[in-house]
Amino acid sequence: MEEKSKYARQAAYNRRTYVRFPLDLKPDVLETFKAKCAKNGTTPTTEIKRFIAEYCKDEVKE
């Protein structure tokens, strides 16, 4: 019997609900960004999502 992933349902939900947004950065810029986020107790993903939400707040209604 084939064992299913513990998170299979979550992964299926994510594929239906979200889209990927690839972003290319220079390695030194990414490392600096990661370090600054860590220093501030956050993550790069959180900060990028926060920026996008703030930038679009007048345009997108959740």
DAJO-V786384 format. One line per field, one symbol per residue. ss: DSSP state (H for helix, E for strand, C for the rest). phi: phi as a letter, one per 30 degrees, with the letter a starting at -180 (. if undefined). psi: psi as a letter, one per 30 degrees, with the letter a starting at -180 (. if undefined). Layout:
ss: ???
phi: ???
psi: ???
This chain:
ss: CCCCCCCHHHHHHHHHHCCCCCCCCCHHHHHHHHHHHHHCCCCHHHHHHHHHHHHHCCCCCC
phi: .ddddeceddddddddcbbdbdbcbdeddddddddddddcibbedddddddddddcedcccd
psi: kkklkfgeeeeeeeeffllkikkklkeeeeeeeeeeeeeghaleeeeeeeeeeeegefekk.
